[in-house]
Amino acid sequence: MQDKLTGMLIGLAVGDALGASVEFMAPGSFEPVTGYRGGGPHGLEPGYWTDDTSMALCSAYSLIERKGFDPHDQMDRFVRWFREGYCSSTDRCFDIGNRTRSALLRYERTADPFAGEESTDQAGNGTLMRLAPLVIHACDRPELPALAAEHARLTHADPRCLDANRAFALMLKAALTASNPSEVWQDPELTELLPELDAEVIGVCLGSFLEREPPSIRATGYVIDSLEAALWAFSHSDSFEQGMLKAVNLGEDADTVGAIYGQLAGAYYGQVAIPVDWRRQLHGYQMLVALAEQLANT
């Protein structure tokens, strides 16, 4: 079980780092990703990750040091990342989403940690990408879906974001013990939650991704598209590596879709199934392993 919990966090960072070099690129416009490469829009070294992992690390340290979900402490750490490069792979903040930036600025003005804007016209994927630490910490707790929604509300308040987080948290929990991929989205706890969820989130949970292929599957920054793309890659592959390459080679928001897929596939296959070179060359690998172990025991 610890290998799978660790795989959830390592998978997040691996997907982030693999997708970083082709972020914002149109699908088919680049040489297919087969491993880490440098460059990309942020000029990163191979194996370095972006805001997805940085924000997940902020959450991880907060959960460990506060021994639970402390919204003020989480937001304080997000602000330190934004202002000082705390938890960044390059010691500076980069690739921050517009909704996240607005929420952090709002928190600085108001001190209200639930700073996600109450809007229904923006539903970004910036909450799904950082969920692993919370699930590792609270996967055996009945309040996990509610905590996942509160975690999202820190920066995103659109109902689709909150409900996607609730559903994905239960998928990650189910993946830890699933014997086949379909058990992830057919989990009884998730099925019980469905009537409470947004219609678009329900559609993904019911398998909208099973009968579709790119270009109708897209890795955009829209939370529904991102969740669907990650589940498409997961359901149409037989290994962590195969699915990850499907996910990041969709281009567009490749690092975040890679991070979402990596959490799910890491929980399902375990860390041992992540290619050795991808683990060995990942920036901060040993630190991430240690964090996952601390989160599971906090």
HELIX and SHEET records of a PDB file:
HELIX    1   1 GLN A    2  GLY A   19  1                                  18    
HELIX    2   2 ALA A   20  VAL A   22  5                                   3    
HELIX    3   3 ASP A   51  ARG A   66  1                                  16    
HELIX    4   4 PRO A   71  GLU A   84  1                                  14    
HELIX    5   5 ASN A   98  THR A  110  1                                  13    
HELIX    6   6 LEU A  128  ARG A  130  5                                   3    
HELIX    7   7 ALA A  132  ALA A  138  1                                   7    
HELIX    8   8 LEU A  144  ARG A  153  1                                  10    
HELIX    9   9 PRO A  159  ALA A  175  1                                  17    
HELIX   10  10 SER A  182  TRP A  185  1                                   4    
HELIX   11  11 PRO A  188  LEU A  193  1                                   6    
HELIX   12  12 LEU A  194  GLU A  196  5                                   3    
HELIX   13  13 ALA A  199  CYS A  205  1                                   7    
HELIX   14  14 VAL A  223  SER A  235  1                                  13    
HELIX   15  15 PHE A  240  VAL A  248  1                                   9    
HELIX   16  16 ALA A  254  TYR A  269  1                                  16    
HELIX   17  17 GLN A  271  ALA A  273  5                                   3    
HELIX   18  18 VAL A  276  ARG A  280  1                                   5    
HELIX   19  19 TYR A  285  ALA A  296  1                                  12    
END                                                                             
